Amino acid sequence: MKSIIRFTLTAFVLALLPAGASAAPPPVSDSFAITGVRVFDGSEVIPAATVVVIDGRIQAVGPNVAVPLGIPAIHGSGSTLLPGIIDAHAHARTRQELERAILFGVTTEMDMWTLPHFAASMRREQDRTGAPYRADFFSAINPATLPEGYPYNFTPKFTERPTLTAPEEAEGFVENLFDRAGADYLKIMIEDGHPLFGFQVPAISRETVRALTEAVHRRGKLAVAHVTEKGHSTEAILDGVDGLEHIFVDEVADPAFVQLAASKGIFVVPTLAVEESFITPDGLASLITDPDLAPYLTEEEVQFLLAPPPPTLLTLQNLAFAKENVRLLHEAGVPLLAGTDMAAHGVGIHRDLEMLVQAGLEPRDALEAATSAAATAFRFTDRGRIAPGLRADLLLVQGDPTVNIKATRAIRRIWKAGVEVERELPSAPTTPHGH
């Protein structure tokens, strides 16, 4: 979406300025058990189970699991244990943003545009220490686009902007991105500034998209595409992308599109909450009146969540199109992932989950979109589920989000790789604002 303009551009420019990253405490190894807890393991529900974690890994899960001697037991009655949330569309430029994300249960962020040196720094930290007090970070780094294309048409003074203009340049672009910059996947910007968004720019050619996806696939990597129109979405799938970032808002998908998406095995990150925010601020503003979220919001986050929509021609009908497209794709078995595309890290995922349910998913399906489906789509084998051998990225919430999705907000405890994250209130606690 044009959301990069509103939600990420300011943060991106600010990140170019010197910023002091807070030093994380040294990691510790943790072993514990959670007993009598409802478990959503990423796809199935175990009504009452014990989960044993040894040295940051899940050792056992089940109703008849014994607690090993010498480790603490946490009583989980009335609560639900979930895998740590994976945000499948984020934009991070500072360590503090990743620290904010984990406080709301997001243990992994899939970044879609950032600074190369920041990405390298975060990956080094993850490899060295596990970065237990912030969300893990994986990134596309620089998107593939034309020199005068989206989103660089909005950032003319930004210097770190590798681009390409022809399919013959695709191999070199991909080589630089993966082999030198260290990207985890490729993001292709396929955007011409549809009249609904009020700008017009040249879009990358289909021949170049095909050359890019072929170069990426030769390296065994994924290619995703930013799309906001049905026509571009169809072409992107035909040209080999593995996933769509955003769901198109210009019309309702016809059966041919739904069949194409299902047959090609793509995944879709609808980012419904950010699409909603281009039409009405009410959805994001509702987060600041939630008693489970409000105490943890900073004043800056509150201001962001209350910001009015940017000027576009989008209407509630476009949002209805987006929701219907989500419903149709879900019914066809196309994997849907939760993603925010927001400058307020972590908190927005809870509105996105709520909107997936509004679009027709069952709460369990929405939870899967934020956990195991995201792990499968991005080829993680160590997270996204609660199963023996996997990382203990865990989220303990009060209530049952498999019935009421808003229960994900009632966070009681968070662990990343078995290390508990302390949820500190902002230095000046925020009180809910009206809107």
N, C-alpha and C positions, 0 to 999 in steps of 0.2 A: 504494500500500500504506500501511499504518499506519507504514511506514518513516520517514515524516517525524517521527514521535514519537521513534524511537530514533536515526535517523541524521542528522536535520537540525534538530530542534527546539532542541537544546542549542546548536549552532553558530549558529542564528538569533538566539537570545536573547543570546548572547555578542557577536554582531555589533552589538547595540544599544549596547554600551559603546565608549568611545573606543579606537581601535586605530591604531597607527602603521603606515601602509603603506610598505613599502620602495620607494625610488625606483629605477626601472629604468634601466640604462645607456642612453645615446642609441642609436637604431637605426643600423645600418650597411647599406650596400648590398653584396650578395654575389653573386659570379659564380663558378661552379665546374662541374666535371663529375664524374660517377661512372661508372666504366667497368667492364665485365665483370661487371655485377651482375644478379642475377635481379630482375625487376620484376613486382610485382603492381600493375597500373595502376588498380585499383578494381573490375575484373571479370575481366580476362584476365591470363595469366602470359606474360612474355617471358623465356625461359630465360637469355639473356645479352645485355645491352643496355648502351648508353651513354645517360645522361641529362645534358643540358646545361642549366644554370641561368644566366640572365643577368639581373642586377639584380632578383633575387628572383622571377623568373617562369621557368617551364619553357619552354625554347626548342625542344628537340628530344628525342625518345625513340625508340630503336630499336637494332637489332643492328649497323647499319652507319653510325652517326652519328659524324662526325669531331669531335674536340675542338678548339674554336677556340684559336688561339694566344694565349698570355698569361694563361690562367686555370688555376688548379690542378686537377689530376686526382686523384680519390680512387679507389683500386682496391677494387672491391666483390666480388672473388672469394670465394665461400662465403657471401655475404650476400644478403639480400633487401631491396629498397627498396619501401616501402609509402607510400601517402598518409598524411598525419597523421590520427590517429584523431579521430572526432567522437563525443563522449558525448552521446547523445540524451535523457538524463534526469539532470540534475545539479541541485545546490542550492549556489550559491556566495554568500557574504556578505562575503568579504574577498579582497583582491588576492592574499594569500599562498596561498589555496586554488587560485587559477588558476595561480600559479607552481608549486605542487606538481603540478598536473595535467600540465603540459607536460613535466615531468621523466620522466614515465612514457609519453610519446608522444601524449598527448591535446592536440591543437592547437586544438580548438574544443569548447566546452561549451554545450549547450542547457539553460539554467536554467529551472526550473519554479516557483520562488517565491523572491523576494528583496526587498530594500529598494529602493524607487524611486530614492533618491539614489545608492545604490551602482551600480545599473544605468546611470544617467545618466553617472556618473563613468567607468565602464569603457568605455562607448560613445564618450565624448568622447576618451578616451585612444586607443582603436583608430583613430578617425578622424584624430587628430592625429599619432600616431607609429607606428601599426601594432602597438604593444604586442608587440614581438618576443620578450620573455622570459617571457611567460605565455600561457595558452590564450586564444583569442578567446572572447567572452562574448556570448550572445544570451539574451533572457529573456522569460518570460510575466509577470514582476513579480508582481502580485497575482492569485490564482486567483479564479474566479467561484464563490461559494458563498453559503449563507444566513448571517445573523448568528450563529445558534446552530449552524451546520453544521460539518462537517469541513473544514479542520483547526483552525478557530478555537475549537472546543470544548476543545482542549488548550492554547490560548494566550489565556485570558480577559483578561489584562492588556496584551496587545499592541494598540497604538493604531492602527497603520497597517493597517487591515483593511476596505477598501471591500467592501461586500456588496450583494446585491439580494434581493428577496423575491417578485417577480412579473415576468412577461414584459414588462409595460409599462416596466419599469426597464432592460431589456436595452440599448436604444440608448444611453442615458445612461452606463451602466456601460462599454460598449465605447468610447464617445467619450472618456471620461476615461482609460481604460486606454491606448488607442493614440495619441490626439491630444494628450494632456497628459503622461501618464507615459512614453510612448515605448516601449510593449511591442512585441515582435516577433511575438507570436502569443498566442492566448488559451488558458488552461488552465481547464477546468471540472471542479470536484470533484463526482463523482457517487458518493457514499459514504454508507451508512446505518449503518455499524458492524455488518456481518454478524456473526452469532453467533460465527463463527470468530475474530473479533478482539476480542470481549469488551466492546463498547460499543454504544450505540444513539443515533443522532442523526437529525434530519430531513434528508432529501435534497432537493436542488434539483428542481423539477418538470420534467417533460418539455416542457411548454409554454415554460418559461423557457429550457431548453436549446435548443429550436428557435429561439426569438427571438434568443438569443445567437449561434448559428451563422449565422443569416441576417444579423445585423448585422456580424459579422466578415467574411463572404464578400462583402458589399457593398463592403468596403474592400480586397478582394483579399488578405485575410490567412487564416491557418490557425487552426483550433480543434482542440485535443486534449482528451481527457477522462481523468481519473484514474478507473479502474474496477478493482474486484477481484472482481466477481461476473458470471456469465454473463448474468443477466437485465439488469443495468445496461449491460453491454457491448452487448448486442443493441439496447437502446433508444437508446444513444448513437449507434450507427451509423445507425439509422433516423432519428434526429433531426438528422443532418447533420454530425457531427464528422469531421475528416479523419484522426485517428489516435487510438489508444488507448495510454495510458501505463500499463503493467503488463499482464500476462496473467492472466485470472481463474483462481482456484485452487479454486473450490468444486465443479467438475465438469468432465468432459471435453466438449469441443465436439461438438455433433451436426452431421451434414452440412448442415442448414439454416443453422446459424450460419456454418460455413466458407464456404458458397456466398454468403451475404449479405456477409461481409467481402470476399471476392474480387470480387463484382459491384460493390460500392460503391467499390472502389479505395482503401480505407483502408490506413494502415500501422500497425504495432504495435511498441511498445517493451516487450518482455516483462519486463525487469529481473529475470532469473532469479536472479542472484547475491544480490540483496537479498531476494528471496522465500525463497531457500534459508536465508539467515541468520536468518529467523524460526523456523526449525525446528531447525537445527543450526549450530554455529559452525565446523564442521570445514572447510567450503569456504574461507571467508575466512582462517581460521587457517593454511591451507596456503600462503597467499601469503608468510607471514613465514619459511617454511623454504625458499623458493625462492632459490637462490644468486644469481640475476640481479636479484631484487627486494630481498631483505633488506638489503643494504648501504645502500640509499637510503631506507629507512623511518625516520621519526622515532619516538621513543618513544610519542608520542601516537597515531600511526597504528597502532603495534603493539597498544597497549591497545584501540583501537577494533576492530581485526580479531579480537582475542581475546574481545571482549565476549560474554557469554552471550545467547541469544535472549530477547526479552521474553516475558512470559506470554501465550500465546494457546492456542487449541485446534487450531492447525495441526499436521499430522503429515506424515510422509514421503509418505503417500498424496496429500496436497494438492500436494506438490512434483512427484509423478509426474503428477498431472493437468496441472499447468502445463507440464511438459516435453512431454507428449503434445499439448497444445493448440498448442505451438510447432511441433511436427512436422507436425501436420495443416494448420496455416496455411501453413507453408513449402511443403508439397507442393501446396497449392492456388495457389501463386504470390503470396500476400499478402506484401508487403515487410516484413521484420523488421529492426529497428534495434537496435544495442547501446546499453545505457544502464545507469547504476549506481545512482542515487538514494542515494549514500553520502556521509558526511562525510569519508572518506579519499579525496581526489581523485586521479584518475589510476590508482592501483594497482588499484582494483576492477574496472576495465574488462577486465583480463586474466583474472579469474575469470569475468566475464560471457561473454567470448568462449569460454572453455573449456566453459561450461555450454550455450551454444548448440550446440556440437558434440556434447555429451552428449545433447542433445535431438533430434539427428538431422541437423543441418546438416553439410555438408562444411566443412572448414576454410576453403576459398575463399569459401563462402557466408557464414561468420561474419565473415571479413575484409570482405566486401562490406557486411555489416550495419553495420560500424563506419566505413565510408568512403563509397563512392559511393551506397549506398542511403540513407544518412542525408542526404547532400547533395541527392539528388533529392527526398526527402520534405520537407525544409525549404527547398527551392527555391534552394539555393546553386548558382551557376554558375561559381564561381571556385575551388572546393576539392573534396576528396573523390576526386579522380582524379589520375593522373600523365599529363598530356597537354599538348601545346604550348599556351601562352597562359595556363595556370592558375598560381595561386600555388604556389610551391615549399614547401608544407607537406609535409615528408618525414620518414620514419622508416626508419632503416637498422638492420636486426637481423641477428644471426648465425643462420645456418641457414635453414630453409624453413618458414615458418608456413603455407604453402598445403598442407603435408603434416602438420605437427605444430603445432597452434595455439599451443602453449606457447612456441614460438620467438619470439612477439611480445615476450616478457619479456627476451630477450637483446639489449637495446637497445645499439647501438654509437654512433649519432649521431642527432641530431634537428635539423631546421631548420624555422623558421616564416618564410614569405615569403622564403626564401633566407638568413635570418640563423641561424647555428648557435647552438643553446642549449647552454650549458655545464652538464653534469650534476655538480653538487657534492654530495658526501656530507654528511649531517647533521653538525653540529658534534660531536656525540657519536654516532659510528656505532653502529647497532643490530645486535646479534647475534641470530640466529634463536632463538626461544623454542620450547620444547615445549608441547604442549597435550594 
